[in-house]
Amino acid sequence: MTTFKPLTNDLWPAFEELFGKQGACYGCWCTHFRLPPAARRAADHKGNKAHIRARIEAGPPPGLLAFEGGRATGWMQIGPRADIPEWNNKGRASAPLTDGIADDPSVWAISCFFIRSAARGKGLSHLLVEAGIEHARANGAKLLEACPMTEAKTSRSIGLFVGSRRVFEQAGFAVMAERKPGRPLMRLEL
């Protein structure tokens, strides 16, 4: 049975083990939308790890961990848009549709996923999104947004760290805009 827990400091060892020595996705440690481009280019996996560790220690939880048999099998970054500043840049496909949304604590976003390779292809991202919807609702979110990929060449595509459009459609999200081909901004009203 899969269970889901908000990532708090006490769960750091499970998160660290899930992401591995290099920090998943070429050492990103789920900092891609947290750091400005210049900082990302200058960072390495150790700096990214320190950044996300400090964020987790500061709270509130920046996402959900999925557990199977006591071992973390997946991760989804979810929280208020303001917590992921680079996701809000006007030039991004994920940019807010209207002014003020990026700072509204009731507008949340699902921005990243990481699934352990042995757990892929088993519907875990669907389950994470379902758990994320409930987590957002329980924490006062009124809108939940995502900016997934429409297609990937393979299920192992690095671009799928933003999720698959199909997963969000099945969860009831609607396309609000598509500023970049294959990257719709999707929304669910909670």
C-alpha positions in Angstrom: 0.0 0.0 0.0 1.3 3.5 -0.9 1.1 6.2 1.7 1.9 9.9 1.3 3.5 12.3 3.8 4.4 16.0 3.6 8.2 16.4 3.5 9.2 17.5 6.9 12.7 17.7 8.3 12.4 14.3 10.1 11.8 12.7 6.6 15.0 14.1 5.2 16.8 10.7 5.3 14.0 9.2 3.1 14.2 12.1 0.7 18.0 12.0 0.5 17.9 8.2 -0.1 15.3 8.6 -2.9 17.2 11.3 -4.7 20.6 9.4 -4.4 24.1 10.6 -4.2 23.8 13.1 -7.1 20.4 14.4 -6.3 18.1 13.1 -9.1 17.8 14.8 -12.5 21.5 15.6 -12.9 21.9 16.9 -9.3 18.9 19.3 -9.3 17.6 18.2 -5.9 14.3 19.8 -7.0 15.8 23.3 -7.1 15.2 24.1 -10.8 12.2 26.4 -10.1 13.6 27.7 -6.8 16.8 29.3 -8.1 17.3 32.0 -10.7 19.1 30.8 -13.9 22.5 32.3 -13.0 22.4 30.6 -9.6 21.4 27.3 -11.3 24.3 27.6 -13.7 26.7 28.3 -10.9 25.4 25.6 -8.6 26.5 22.0 -8.3 24.6 19.1 -6.8 26.1 19.8 -3.3 24.9 23.4 -3.4 21.5 22.3 -4.6 21.3 19.8 -1.9 22.1 22.4 0.8 19.5 24.7 -0.7 16.7 22.2 -0.6 17.7 21.0 2.9 17.6 24.5 4.2 14.1 25.0 2.6 12.8 21.7 4.2 14.2 22.7 7.6 12.6 26.2 7.3 9.1 24.6 6.5 6.4 24.4 5.7 6.7 21.1 3.7 7.6 21.8 0.1 6.0 18.7 -1.2 4.9 15.1 -0.7 6.8 11.9 -0.5 5.2 8.6 -1.5 6.2 5.5 0.5 5.8 1.9 -0.3 6.8 -0.5 2.5 8.6 2.1 4.5 10.8 3.3 1.6 10.3 6.5 -0.4 9.3 5.7 -4.0 8.3 9.1 -5.3 8.3 12.9 -4.7 6.0 15.7 -5.9 6.8 19.4 -5.2 3.6 21.1 -4.3 2.8 24.3 -2.5 1.9 28.0 -2.9 3.2 29.5 -6.2 5.2 32.1 -4.1 7.4 29.2 -2.8 8.7 28.4 -6.3 9.7 31.9 -7.6 11.2 30.8 -11.0 7.9 29.1 -11.9 6.3 32.5 -11.9 8.6 34.3 -14.4 6.6 36.0 -17.2 8.7 34.3 -19.9 7.8 30.8 -18.7 5.0 28.6 -19.9 4.0 28.3 -16.2 3.7 32.1 -15.6 0.6 33.3 -13.8 -2.4 34.2 -16.0 -3.1 37.4 -14.0 -1.2 39.7 -11.7 -1.3 38.9 -8.0 -1.8 35.1 -8.4 1.9 34.4 -7.8 1.7 36.0 -4.4 -1.8 34.7 -3.4 -1.3 32.0 -0.7 -4.4 30.2 -1.9 -3.0 29.6 -5.4 -0.8 26.5 -5.4 1.3 24.7 -8.0 2.6 21.2 -8.7 5.9 21.9 -10.3 8.1 18.7 -10.1 8.0 15.0 -9.8 10.7 12.4 -9.2 9.8 8.7 -9.2 12.2 5.9 -8.3 13.0 4.0 -11.5 11.6 0.7 -10.1 8.3 2.5 -9.3 7.8 4.1 -12.7 5.0 3.0 -15.0 2.8 1.9 -12.1 0.5 4.9 -11.8 2.4 6.6 -8.9 2.3 10.0 -10.5 -1.5 9.7 -10.6 -1.6 8.8 -7.0 0.7 11.6 -6.0 -1.5 14.1 -7.8 -4.6 12.8 -6.0 -2.8 13.0 -2.7 -1.6 16.5 -3.7 -5.1 17.7 -4.4 -6.2 16.6 -0.9 -3.1 18.1 0.7 -3.6 21.5 -1.1 -7.3 21.6 -0.2 -6.6 20.8 3.5 -4.0 23.6 3.6 -6.3 26.3 2.2 -5.6 26.2 -1.5 -8.4 27.4 -3.8 -6.6 26.9 -7.1 -4.0 24.2 -8.0 -2.0 24.7 -11.2 0.5 22.6 -13.2 2.4 23.0 -16.4 3.1 19.5 -17.6 4.4 18.1 -20.9 1.9 17.0 -23.5 4.2 14.2 -24.9 7.6 12.8 -24.3 9.6 10.6 -26.7 9.9 8.0 -24.0 8.6 7.5 -20.4 12.2 8.1 -19.3 12.3 11.6 -20.7 14.0 14.1 -18.4 11.3 16.6 -19.3 8.7 14.5 -17.5 9.9 16.0 -14.2 7.0 18.5 -14.7 4.5 15.6 -15.1 2.4 14.4 -18.0 -0.7 16.3 -19.3 -2.6 13.0 -19.3 -2.1 12.6 -15.5 -3.5 16.1 -14.8 -6.4 15.7 -17.3 -7.4 12.5 -15.5 -7.4 14.4 -12.2 -9.8 17.0 -13.6 -7.4 19.8 -14.5 -8.4 22.0 -17.4 -6.0 23.7 -19.9 -6.0 27.5 -19.2 -3.3 28.5 -21.7 -0.5 27.0 -23.9 2.2 29.6 -24.3 4.7 27.0 -25.4 3.8 24.1 -27.7 3.4 20.9 -25.6 3.5 22.7 -22.2 -0.1 23.7 -21.2 -0.8 25.6 -18.0 -3.5 23.6 -16.4 -5.8 24.4 -13.4 -8.0 22.7 -10.9 -10.5 24.7 -8.8 -10.6 23.2 -5.3 
